[in-house]
C-alpha cells in the first residue's frame, strides 16, 4: 500500500511546517506551537501571536478589546494634534513616540491593555532601569503612566490599569544620589573667564547671555532680535518652554558681544528663522528638530555641540557639565542677592503661590541688582576696567 504524499508548503518560504498531527506548527524558543490545519488561517494566527511567542509571553486574543498597539496609535495621534498646533514641543512628542514604541515591543502589539498586570509593569521597570539613570527612568515611568491614564480618561478601557506598588519613579533618595554622583552642574568664575577668552563669536555672545540672564540652549536658539533693546540694555523675552514672561537687564559686555554678531550673522534659509538673533553658518536654527517621516523627529542641538568642543579645547570638560550648566550657575550665584521673586522673573520660573498671584510687577532696580551681583562674581572689582567694561578680546582680564 502506497503512502499518501506529504502535503507541500503553500510556497517555499512558508514559515510553518506540517506536523504529523495534521496541524501546521512552529517551534519557538524551544517549544512547539500548533496553529490549525488550514494553512492560510494557521499563518494568520501565527503572525498574530509571533511577537508574544518570541518574547516568551502567553499569546492573547486581539479582537475583543483595546490592544497596546491600538492605544499607542490613538495616543500618538492625539499628541500629534497638539504638536501641529504648537502646544507640544517636537522633543516631547519624540519622547512619547519612543515610549509607545518601547511599550509595544515589551508587551506585544496584540496584548490587551486590560490584560496587563502589575507583574508586567514590574518587569518593564526592571528592564528600563538597566539602561537608564534615575532621572531618565523617572521621565519614562511618568510617560507610561500618562499613556494609560489617557486610555482611562478617553473611555477606551472600562477600568484603570493597575501598575502595582513597584512601578513608580525612583525615590527622592535615589534621585539625590544620582545627582551627587554626577557632580555639581556649576562652572566657576575663573573657568567662565577662560571660556569667554577662548570662545569665538557667536558662542561668546551665547555664553554671556546664559550667565547674564540664566538662558539655556533653546533660549538662545529661539531668541528674536526684536526682543533685544540695545539702547536701553534690556531683553523682554518669554521662556520658550512655558511662555512665562521674562525681563532681564543686559551687561555692557553682553550688549557689545551681541552687536559683534549681527554684521557677521549668516542669512537664514527659512523665513521663520529670519528674525532670530543667532543662525548657524548653514543658515539654520541652532537648536532644531529634524523630521524623519513616520519616525520621531530628532533634536539637533548645535549650541551644546559647539560648547562641548570649547570645554574640551579649554580642558574644562567633565561629566554632567554642558551649556545648560550656565543656567544652574546663574541661579546658584544669583541666590546670593537674596531676592527670589526677582531671580524667578529673570529665569522664567512661575510659582503657584498667593504671593505670586498678588504680585503685579517687579521693579527694574531689583532685576538689575540680581544681574549686577552675578557680574561682580564673574568679574570682581579688580577685573573691571575704569569704563565699566571688560575687554572684548580677552574676557579673563580687564582693559588697561
C-alpha positions as CSV (number, residue, x, y, z in Angstrom):
1,X,0.0,0.0,0.0
2,X,1.4,3.3,-1.1
3,X,1.8,6.1,1.5
4,X,-0.1,9.3,0.8
5,X,2.2,12.0,-0.4
6,X,3.1,14.5,2.3
7,X,1.4,17.9,1.7
8,X,3.7,20.5,0.4
9,X,4.1,24.0,1.8
10,X,2.0,26.6,0.0
11,X,5.2,28.3,-1.0
12,X,8.9,27.6,-0.3
13,X,9.3,30.4,2.3
14,X,6.1,29.4,4.3
15,X,7.3,29.8,7.9
16,X,5.3,26.8,9.3
17,X,5.7,23.0,8.8
18,X,3.1,20.3,8.7
19,X,3.2,18.3,11.9
20,X,2.2,14.6,11.8
21,X,-1.0,15.5,13.7
22,X,-2.1,17.4,10.5
23,X,-1.6,20.8,12.0
24,X,0.7,23.5,10.8
25,X,3.3,24.1,13.5
26,X,6.3,26.2,14.5
27,X,9.0,25.7,17.2
28,X,9.6,29.0,19.1
29,X,12.1,29.3,22.0
30,X,12.4,25.5,22.1
31,X,8.7,24.9,22.3
32,X,6.3,23.5,19.6
33,X,3.2,25.6,18.9
34,X,0.3,24.5,16.7
35,X,-1.9,26.8,14.5
36,X,-4.5,24.6,12.9
37,X,-4.9,22.5,9.7
38,X,-5.8,25.3,7.3
39,X,-2.6,26.9,6.0
40,X,-4.0,30.4,5.5
41,X,-5.7,30.5,8.9
42,X,-2.6,29.0,10.5
43,X,-0.3,31.6,9.0
44,X,-2.6,34.4,10.2
45,X,-2.8,33.0,13.7
46,X,1.0,32.6,13.8
47,X,1.6,36.1,12.7
48,X,-0.8,37.5,15.3
49,X,1.0,35.5,18.0
50,X,4.6,35.7,16.8
51,X,5.7,38.7,18.9
52,X,4.3,37.2,22.1
53,X,5.8,33.8,21.4
54,X,9.2,35.1,20.6
55,X,9.1,37.2,23.8
56,X,8.1,34.2,25.9
57,X,4.6,35.6,26.6
58,X,1.3,33.7,26.5
59,X,-0.5,34.9,23.4
60,X,-3.7,36.8,23.9
61,X,-6.7,37.3,21.7
62,X,-6.5,40.5,19.7
63,X,-10.2,41.0,18.7
64,X,-12.0,41.6,22.0
65,X,-10.6,44.8,23.4
66,X,-8.1,47.6,23.2
67,X,-4.7,46.4,22.3
68,X,-1.4,48.0,23.3
69,X,-0.8,48.9,19.6
70,X,-4.2,50.5,19.3
71,X,-3.7,52.5,22.4
72,X,-0.3,53.7,21.3
73,X,-1.7,54.8,17.9
74,X,-4.6,56.6,19.5
75,X,-2.4,58.4,22.0
76,X,0.2,59.5,19.4
77,X,-2.5,60.8,17.1
78,X,-3.8,63.0,19.9
79,X,-0.4,64.3,20.8
80,X,0.4,64.9,17.1
81,X,-2.6,67.3,17.0
82,X,-1.0,69.2,19.9
83,X,2.3,69.2,18.1
84,X,0.9,70.6,14.9
85,X,-0.9,73.4,16.9
86,X,2.4,74.3,18.7
87,X,1.1,73.3,22.1
88,X,3.5,70.4,22.3
89,X,7.3,70.6,21.6
90,X,8.8,68.3,19.0
91,X,11.2,66.9,21.7
92,X,8.3,66.0,24.0
93,X,6.5,64.3,21.1
94,X,9.6,62.3,20.2
95,X,9.8,61.1,23.8
96,X,6.2,60.0,23.7
97,X,6.8,58.2,20.4
98,X,9.8,56.3,21.8
99,X,7.8,55.4,24.9
100,X,5.0,53.9,22.8
101,X,7.5,52.1,20.7
102,X,9.1,50.6,23.8
103,X,5.8,49.5,25.2
104,X,4.6,47.7,22.0
105,X,8.0,45.9,22.0
106,X,7.8,45.0,25.7
107,X,4.1,43.9,25.9
108,X,3.4,42.9,22.3
109,X,1.2,44.8,19.8
110,X,-1.8,42.4,20.2
111,X,-1.7,42.3,24.0
112,X,-4.9,43.6,25.6
113,X,-4.5,46.7,27.8
114,X,-6.8,45.3,30.4
115,X,-4.9,42.0,30.4
116,X,-1.7,43.8,31.7
117,X,-0.9,43.0,35.3
118,X,1.4,44.5,37.9
119,X,3.9,41.8,37.2
120,X,4.1,43.1,33.6
121,X,4.9,46.6,34.8
122,X,7.3,45.3,37.4
123,X,9.3,43.6,34.6
124,X,9.1,46.7,32.4
125,X,10.6,48.9,35.1
126,X,13.4,46.4,35.8
127,X,14.2,46.4,32.1
128,X,14.1,50.2,31.9
129,X,16.4,50.6,34.9
130,X,19.2,48.6,33.2
131,X,19.7,51.3,30.5
132,X,18.5,54.5,32.2
133,X,19.7,56.6,35.1
134,X,17.4,57.8,37.8
135,X,16.3,61.0,36.0
136,X,15.7,59.3,32.7
137,X,13.8,56.4,34.4
138,X,11.6,58.9,36.3
139,X,10.6,60.5,33.0
140,X,9.9,57.2,31.3
141,X,7.7,55.9,34.2
142,X,5.7,59.2,34.1
143,X,5.2,58.9,30.3
144,X,4.0,55.3,30.6
145,X,1.5,56.3,33.3
146,X,0.4,59.2,31.2
147,X,-0.3,56.9,28.3
148,X,-2.6,54.5,30.3
149,X,-4.3,57.4,32.1
150,X,-5.2,58.7,28.6
151,X,-6.9,55.4,27.9
152,X,-9.0,55.7,31.1
153,X,-9.8,59.4,30.6
154,X,-10.9,58.9,27.0
155,X,-13.1,55.9,27.9
156,X,-11.1,53.4,25.9
157,X,-11.0,51.0,28.8
158,X,-13.6,50.1,31.4
159,X,-11.3,50.4,34.4
160,X,-8.0,52.0,35.2
161,X,-4.8,50.0,34.7
162,X,-3.2,48.6,37.9
163,X,0.5,49.3,37.9
164,X,1.3,47.7,41.2
165,X,3.4,49.1,44.0
166,X,6.8,48.8,42.3
167,X,6.1,50.7,39.1
168,X,6.9,54.1,40.3
169,X,9.5,56.8,39.9
170,X,12.9,56.4,41.7
171,X,12.8,57.7,45.3
172,X,14.0,61.1,46.2
173,X,16.9,59.5,47.9
174,X,17.8,57.7,44.6
175,X,17.4,61.0,42.7
176,X,19.7,62.8,45.2
177,X,22.3,60.0,45.0
178,X,22.3,60.2,41.2
179,X,22.8,63.9,41.3
180,X,25.6,63.6,43.8
181,X,27.4,61.0,41.7
182,X,27.0,63.2,38.6
183,X,28.7,66.1,40.5
184,X,27.6,69.8,40.6
185,X,26.5,71.4,37.4
186,X,28.5,74.5,38.2
187,X,31.1,76.4,36.2
188,X,33.2,78.6,38.4
189,X,34.1,82.3,37.7
190,X,37.7,81.6,36.7
191,X,36.6,78.8,34.3
192,X,34.0,81.1,32.8
193,X,36.6,83.8,32.1
194,X,38.7,81.1,30.5
195,X,35.9,80.0,28.2
196,X,35.0,83.6,27.3
197,X,38.6,84.3,26.4
198,X,38.8,81.3,24.2
199,X,35.3,81.5,22.6
200,X,34.7,82.8,19.1
201,X,31.5,84.5,18.1
202,X,28.7,83.8,18.3
203,X,29.4,81.3,21.1
204,X,30.9,84.1,23.2
205,X,27.7,86.1,23.0
206,X,25.6,83.0,23.8
207,X,27.7,82.3,26.9
208,X,27.3,85.8,28.1
209,X,23.5,85.6,27.6
210,X,23.5,82.4,29.5
211,X,25.3,83.7,32.6
212,X,23.8,87.2,32.4
213,X,20.2,86.1,32.1
214,X,20.2,82.4,33.0
215,X,19.4,81.2,29.4
216,X,19.7,77.6,28.2
217,X,20.3,76.3,24.7
218,X,16.7,76.6,23.5
219,X,16.5,80.2,24.9
220,X,19.5,81.5,22.8
221,X,18.5,79.5,19.8
222,X,15.0,80.9,19.7
223,X,15.9,84.5,20.8
224,X,14.3,87.0,18.4
225,X,16.4,90.0,17.5
226,X,13.4,92.3,18.2
227,X,13.4,91.2,21.9
228,X,16.7,93.0,22.5
229,X,16.6,96.7,23.4
230,X,20.2,97.6,22.6
231,X,19.9,101.2,23.5
232,X,18.2,100.6,26.9
233,X,20.1,97.4,27.6
234,X,17.2,95.0,28.3
235,X,15.7,91.8,26.9
236,X,11.9,91.1,27.2
237,X,11.6,87.5,26.1
238,X,9.2,84.8,27.3
239,X,10.7,81.4,28.1
240,X,10.0,79.1,25.0
241,X,9.3,76.1,27.2
242,X,6.5,77.6,29.2
243,X,5.8,81.1,27.7
244,X,6.4,82.6,31.1
245,X,7.4,86.2,30.5
246,X,10.9,87.3,31.5
247,X,12.7,90.6,31.6
248,X,16.5,90.9,32.1
249,X,19.0,93.8,32.1
250,X,22.0,93.3,29.9
251,X,25.6,93.8,30.9
252,X,27.7,96.2,28.7
253,X,29.8,93.1,27.8
254,X,26.7,91.2,26.6
255,X,25.5,94.1,24.5
256,X,28.9,94.6,22.9
257,X,29.1,90.8,22.1
258,X,25.7,90.8,20.6
259,X,26.5,93.8,18.4
260,X,29.5,92.0,17.1
261,X,27.4,89.1,16.0
262,X,24.9,91.0,13.9
263,X,27.1,92.1,11.0
264,X,28.5,88.5,10.6
265,X,25.2,86.8,11.0
266,X,24.5,84.3,8.1
267,X,21.3,84.6,6.1
268,X,18.6,82.3,7.4
269,X,17.4,79.6,5.0
270,X,13.9,79.6,6.5
271,X,11.7,82.7,6.6
272,X,10.7,81.5,10.1
273,X,14.3,81.9,11.3
274,X,14.9,85.3,9.6
275,X,14.3,87.3,12.7
276,X,16.4,85.2,15.1
277,X,19.5,86.7,16.8
278,X,21.6,83.6,16.1
279,X,21.7,81.5,12.9
280,X,24.3,78.8,12.2
281,X,26.8,79.1,9.3
282,X,24.4,76.9,7.3
283,X,21.5,79.3,7.9
284,X,19.7,77.0,10.3
285,X,18.3,77.4,13.8
286,X,20.9,76.4,16.4
287,X,18.5,74.1,18.2
288,X,16.1,72.4,15.9
289,X,14.2,69.2,15.1
290,X,14.9,67.0,12.1
291,X,11.8,65.4,10.6
292,X,12.2,61.7,9.8
293,X,8.8,60.9,8.3
294,X,6.9,58.3,10.3
295,X,9.7,58.1,12.9
296,X,10.1,60.5,15.8
297,X,11.9,63.7,15.0
298,X,15.4,64.0,16.3
299,X,16.8,67.1,18.0
300,X,19.9,68.9,16.7
301,X,21.5,70.9,19.5
302,X,24.4,72.8,17.8
303,X,24.7,75.0,20.9
304,X,25.6,72.1,23.1
305,X,27.9,70.6,20.5
306,X,29.9,73.7,20.0
307,X,30.1,74.4,23.7
308,X,31.3,70.9,24.3
309,X,34.1,71.5,21.8
310,X,35.0,74.6,23.7
311,X,35.1,72.8,27.0
312,X,37.4,70.2,25.6
313,X,39.7,72.8,24.0
314,X,39.9,74.6,27.3
315,X,40.5,71.4,29.2
316,X,37.3,72.0,31.3
317,X,35.3,69.1,30.1
318,X,33.8,66.9,32.9
319,X,30.7,64.7,33.2
320,X,27.4,66.4,33.6
321,X,28.6,69.9,32.6
322,X,27.3,71.4,29.4
323,X,25.8,74.6,28.2
324,X,22.8,74.2,30.5
325,X,25.2,74.3,33.4
326,X,25.4,78.0,32.9
327,X,21.7,78.3,33.8
328,X,22.5,76.3,37.0
329,X,25.4,78.6,37.7
330,X,23.4,81.8,37.2
331,X,20.8,80.6,39.7
332,X,23.4,79.4,42.2
333,X,25.2,82.8,42.2
334,X,22.1,84.9,41.9
335,X,20.7,83.4,45.1
336,X,23.3,85.4,46.9
337,X,21.4,88.5,46.1
338,X,18.6,87.2,48.3
339,X,15.6,88.3,46.1
340,X,13.9,85.1,45.0
341,X,11.0,86.7,43.2
342,X,13.3,88.8,41.1
343,X,15.5,85.8,40.2
344,X,12.4,83.8,39.3
345,X,11.3,86.6,37.0
346,X,14.6,86.7,35.1
347,X,14.7,82.9,34.8
348,X,11.1,82.5,33.8
349,X,10.2,80.4,36.9
350,X,6.4,80.6,37.8
351,X,5.3,79.8,41.3
352,X,1.7,78.9,42.1
353,X,1.5,80.7,45.4
354,X,-0.5,83.5,46.8
355,X,2.4,86.0,46.7
356,X,2.9,85.4,43.0
357,X,-0.8,85.8,42.4
358,X,-0.9,89.2,44.0
359,X,2.4,90.5,42.7
360,X,1.8,92.6,39.6
361,X,5.3,93.6,38.7
362,X,9.0,93.6,39.9
363,X,10.9,96.8,39.7
364,X,13.8,97.1,37.2
365,X,16.1,98.1,40.1
366,X,15.5,94.7,41.7
367,X,16.2,92.9,38.4
368,X,19.4,95.0,37.9
369,X,20.6,94.2,41.4
370,X,20.5,90.5,40.5
371,X,22.5,90.7,37.4
372,X,24.9,93.2,38.9
373,X,25.5,90.7,41.7
374,X,26.3,87.9,39.2
375,X,28.5,90.2,37.2
376,X,30.5,91.1,40.3
377,X,31.0,87.4,40.9
378,X,32.2,86.8,37.4
379,X,34.4,89.9,37.3
380,X,35.4,91.0,40.8
381,X,36.1,94.8,41.2
382,X,39.7,94.2,40.4
383,X,38.7,92.7,37.0
384,X,36.5,95.7,35.9
385,X,38.1,98.4,33.8
386,X,37.6,102.2,34.5
387,X,34.9,102.5,31.9
388,X,32.8,99.7,33.5
389,X,33.5,97.2,30.7
390,X,35.8,94.2,30.3
391,X,37.9,93.6,27.3
392,X,36.0,92.4,24.2
393,X,39.1,90.5,23.0
394,X,40.1,88.8,26.3
395,X,37.5,88.3,29.0
396,X,40.0,86.9,31.5
397,X,41.5,90.3,32.4
398,X,40.3,94.0,32.5
399,X,41.0,96.5,29.8
400,X,44.1,98.6,30.6
